[in-house]
Amino acid sequence: MMDRAALRLILLGVFLISASSQPVKKKQDVDIYSFYINSTVTSRYATTVITSRVANTLNESQEIQFEVKIPKTAFISKFRMTIEGKTYDGVVKGKQEAQQQYSKAVSRGQSAGLIKSVGRTLEDFKTSVTVAAFSKVTFELTYEELLKRRLGKYELLINAQPMQPVADFKMDVHIQEKPGISFLEVKGDFSTGDLANAIKTTRADKDAWVTFYPTRDQQTKCKSCGENGLNGDLLITYDVERQNPKGEVMVSNGYFVHYFAPSDVPRIPKNVVFIIDQSGSMHGRKIDQTRLALLRILSDLDEDDHFGLITFDSDIDTWKRELLKATKQNLENAKSFVKEIRERGATDINAAVLAGVDMINRHPREGTASILILLTDGDPTSGETNIERIMANVKEAIGLKFPLYCLGFGHDVNFDFLTKMSLENGGVARRIYEDSDADLQLQGFYEEVAVPLLTDIQLKYTGGTNLTKTSFTLYFNGSEIVVSGQITDNSVESFTTEVIAVSKDNNVTYQDTIMIKDPSDVPPENEDFMQRLWAYLTVKQLLERQVLLKGQEKEDEEKEALKLSLKYQFVTPLTSMVVTKPQKDEVEVAEKPKEGGKGPRPPVMGFRPSSRNPIASPGFSQYHFSPGQPGPPGPPGQPGLSGFDGIVMARYHQMPMIPWESDETVLPTMSVPTVRSNRFLLSAAGQSKPLCFDIPLPHKLKLLQDSASEFSMNGESMTRRKGFSQIVFHYKTNRRLTINTRSIRYHDGQNDVVFLWGQEPTQHSTEGVSLILRSNEMDVTMGNIRVVILLHKKNGDAFLWPAVRQQPKDVSLMGILVTVDNFEGKAEASYEEIQGSQTPTLKIMDQEVKASWEDVTDYTLLSTPVIRCWLVPFRTVMQGDISDFTVTQL
């Protein structure tokens, strides 16, 4: 069978859109002959439509894929495929009803799909359809989002990477703002060089149009372009005129929206306490970037601000016991303290946050705004570790007097815990991604809360009902408060808005009367945008409150959010989009994921007969792909055969179930290539490209050993099975922890404690040993060594993988993971690329070795990201044979 061709379309950023196709042997097999992106922003509410028209130029049918990445904050509201003049629309239904169709499809061996979080701000949506010879398909996707103002501007980022020049390529953006547009800038890759000539910007008082119509020739000549066409972005930033301090109110068809963003009030001096995690898991680049960000933030404090610094591991360290004024001398002393922050120990979040609350409570200052900022990269492992009790303690201590902002560093952090704790205390949680710009992410968050202008803001609307959130703890310069609602009586001519707040010196009140009968500035084609804006904001806030509610109140609000989601056809965490395709009423289900969550388990991806594989079974399909290129997608939420990790909404065919001992019902799973080795990842100092090495299966490995503390950890792998089937810890004379894919058993010398994977979160502590069980993680601390064992379920198989989170320094350790985490006594490996070699060659420890550029899946993270690495021989990095690192007994 011919190689599969695919269409890939990617949306990124606040609005970041791109298209690409999977590698195909013959580019002419698929012709993307038209590609339109149309984004209309009306009073900050953006509706984006992507329309892609694709032709199958082969003389036989083939499957064409459509893939989009959309902002996590957006709701898909429409998806349509048109084939041979017939239209197939996605229909949004409640999860239970959609699940029934999903189950029926599974029983027939048909499709299942989902939307999955990928990267910082994206969700990936994917579907495919079989197109007849010389036929065409049109894909159309619509999503909606309310643009959020940050640092005084809105951003629209459009990225395109079609993977081939497109004859009819158009991007159109139309921005309509009633108060007028104060500034608008167009930047990005496409605004430079030859492509700049393809951009046209037109401004009127209340409108702006940006078009990007590159010719086929221009699509190959930009700085980041080539024979595969466009590859870059267009960034549009803008703000609106704000002449009325009472805010901007728009009314349309019985609904209103109020944008409130005054700037004519003096800044409020702030009391800010930074609570910084310095536990062992912050080792390396995390702690370096945290120090760098703190040094910059301290430089940005105003002299009338007061601040405090608290660092914590299992102990709590304060720079000073009280808040100090941000004088030049105090800031210099604080910077000296920050430069000496070093990682160590466990994580006592409870004591650290309570110390920060106490620091603010002991030094109250009139006319100021207080803020707590917590930065952590892990779960509580010391002191009070029960999450519910920690949240109760913090909530009682703060008493809604000031907000708590939680910054979760990396993917190992319990982000649900941080989100709930922030919301309970008037703040928000933000994930800080482990990347080269993590320090800028930290600094960027601080800049958003650096200048408080108002506190205790209450908004009232006489004549308004069904209002969105009307009470806010703080308003910061450069942000915006948005309230929407319905007008109770459309026959009245006006209704009143009132804003009551506390400024630096006194209480302030903003009152305004809005004339309902004024002619609307909203064009007829956008008349329903106000109602949809209200629905979008209402659903968003109802879902946000779900984490705080219990019992009947939680159930009632969930029902209301579901009702609105269905009415406006939003794909939300409570709904699913069902798409029936032309292949024998084949069904697909797309679901919106939770941050850090997982989608439903899909059926198997099977195989279809191929002329290249005459022995393939009837009713199956076969993929052909090259090493290093994306292979077929795996089950939703899991990488594909070569590590594609995205939202999959694609066809699956029934296969026999692979036997697997588990209490959990598992849907049919796909056959996978034979696993012959485990691949270990090794980061490299000063290099963006890490190293990796393979260890053949099966094996019993010495993973980590510290003779001084009588600690050892060994792991066993089975033939043709990925990861580890069993990991055993030994500590002191008679303590033993045995972990397999079904259970965990701890023996303390006299008694046994048994846990089961999937049970409720549990903690067990004895002298020198702490065990914390979560859904798919066992957090083990023995002495001053902390290891997290992750349970991965992939393609119907289950396996374990160890991740060392903390280990002692200046101690003679042994084992495979010593090299992975502490290469030759350094935090990271180092190497040089030898230039001019016919084959890739690296210089490692004065030895030149051949290397190959390969994929590696990082199983030390539950998100299992797939990255590229230099694969080098085992002996090069281990300085020994595999036999030197094996054991006969676990």
ZISUL-V961052 format. One record per backbone hydrogen bond with DSSP energy under -0.5 kcal/mol. CO is the residue of the C=O (numbers start at 1). NH is the residue of the N-H. Records with the same first field share a line. If there is no record, write none. Layout:
BEGIN
CO->NH ; NH
END
This chain:
BEGIN
8->20
10->18
11->17
13->16
18->10
20->8
22->6
25->27
26->29
27->30
29->57 ; 58
30->32
31->33 ; 55
33->168
34->53
35->170
36->51
37->172
38->49
39->41 ; 174
40->42 ; 47
41->43 ; 176
42->45
44->46 ; 147
45->42
46->145
47->40
48->143
49->38 ; 51
50->141
51->36
52->54 ; 139
53->33 ; 34
54->137
55->31 ; 57
56->134
58->134
62->131
63->5
64->129
65->7
66->127
67->9
68->125
69->11
70->123
71->74
75->144
76->571
78->142
79->90
80->140
81->88
82->138
83->86
86->83
87->89
88->81
89->580
91->578
93->576
94->98
95->99
96->100
97->101
98->102
99->103
100->104
101->105
102->106
103->107
104->108
105->110
106->109
112->650
116->124
118->122
121->72
122->118
123->70
124->116
125->68
127->66
129->64
131->62
132->135
135->56
136->84
137->54
138->82
139->52
140->80
141->50
142->77 ; 78
143->48
144->75
145->46 ; 147
150->153
153->150
154->238
156->158 ; 236
157->159
158->234
160->232
167->169
168->35 ; 170
170->37
171->212
172->39
173->210
174->41
175->208
176->43
177->180
180->182 ; 241
183->239
185->237
187->235
188->191
189->192
192->195 ; 196
193->196
194->197
195->198
196->199
198->213
200->211
202->209
205->181
206->177
207->204
208->175
209->202
210->173
211->200
212->171
215->219
217->220
218->221 ; 222
222->225
226->229
227->165
229->226
230->163
232->160
233->190
234->158 ; 236
235->187 ; 237
236->156
237->185
238->154
239->182 ; 183
243->245
244->247
248->259
250->257
252->255
254->487
255->252
256->485
257->250 ; 259
258->260 ; 483
259->248 ; 261
260->481
267->269
269->369
270->272 ; 306
271->371
272->274 ; 308
273->275 ; 373
274->276 ; 310
275->375
276->312
278->344
279->282
280->283
282->287
283->286
284->288
285->289
286->290
287->291
288->292
289->293
290->294
291->295
292->296
293->297
294->298
295->299
296->300
297->300 ; 301
298->301
302->305
305->326
306->272
307->324
308->274
309->319
310->276
311->317
312->278
313->348
315->313 ; 317
317->311
324->307
325->327
327->331
328->332
329->333
330->334
331->335
332->336
333->337
334->338
335->339
336->340
337->340
338->341
345->280
347->349 ; 381 ; 382
348->352
349->353
350->354
351->355
352->356
353->357
354->358
355->359
356->360
357->361
358->362
360->363
361->364
365->368
369->271
370->403
371->273
372->405
373->275
374->407
375->277
376->409
383->385
384->350
385->387
386->390
387->391
388->392
389->393
390->394
391->395
392->396
393->397
394->398
395->399
398->401
403->372
405->374 ; 407
406->408 ; 430
407->376 ; 409
408->410 ; 432
413->415
414->418
415->419
416->420
417->421
418->422
419->423
420->424
421->425
422->425 ; 427
423->426
425->404
428->406
430->408
431->433
432->410
433->435
435->438
437->441
438->442
439->443
440->444
441->445
442->446
443->447
444->448
445->448 ; 449
446->449
447->450
450->452
451->477
452->268
454->475
455->502
457->472
458->500
460->498
461->463 ; 464
462->496
463->488
465->486
470->459
472->457
473->456
475->453 ; 454
476->479
478->152
481->260
483->258
484->468
485->256
486->465 ; 488
489->492
493->516 ; 517
495->514
496->462
497->512
498->460
499->510
500->458
501->508
502->455
506->503
508->501
510->499
512->497
514->495 ; 516
515->518
523->526
524->527
526->529
528->532
529->533
530->534
531->535
532->536
533->537
534->538
535->539
536->540
537->541
538->542
539->543
540->544
541->545
542->546
543->546
544->547
545->548 ; 549
550->553 ; 554
551->555
552->556
553->557
554->558
555->559
556->560
557->561
558->562
559->563
560->564
561->565
562->566
563->567
564->568
565->570
566->569
570->572
572->575 ; 592
574->95
575->592
576->93 ; 578
577->579 ; 590
578->91
579->581 ; 588
581->586
582->584
583->586
586->581
588->579
589->113
590->577
591->115
594->597
604->606 ; 653
607->621
610->613
613->610 ; 616
617->620
620->608
626->629
632->641
635->638
640->643
644->640 ; 646
646->637 ; 648
647->649
648->114
650->112
657->659
660->662
674->676
675->720
676->697
678->680 ; 695
680->693
682->691
683->829
684->687
688->690
690->870
691->682
692->872
693->680
695->678
699->717
700->887
701->703 ; 715
702->816
703->817 ; 818
704->713
705->814
706->709 ; 711
707->710
709->732
710->732
711->706
712->730
713->703 ; 704
714->728
715->701
716->725 ; 726
717->699
718->721
724->800
725->741
726->716
727->739
728->714
729->737
730->712
731->735
735->731
736->747
737->729 ; 739
738->745
739->727
742->757
743->740
744->755
745->738
746->748 ; 753
747->736
751->748
753->746
755->744
756->759
762->773
764->771
766->769
768->783
769->766
770->781
771->764
772->774 ; 779
773->762
775->758
776->791
777->774 ; 779
778->780 ; 789
779->772 ; 781
780->787
781->770
782->785
785->782
786->805 ; 806
787->780 ; 789
788->790 ; 803
789->778
790->792 ; 801
792->794 ; 799
794->797
797->794
799->792
800->724
801->790
803->788 ; 805
806->786
811->813
814->705
815->818 ; 819
816->820
817->821
818->822
822->825
823->826
829->685
832->834 ; 843
833->835
834->837 ; 841
840->851
841->834
842->844 ; 849
843->832
844->847
847->844
849->842
852->854 ; 871
854->869
856->858 ; 867
857->859
858->861
861->864
865->858 ; 867
867->856
868->690
869->854 ; 871
870->692 ; 872
871->852
873->877
874->877 ; 878
875->879
881->884
882->885
883->886
885->702
END
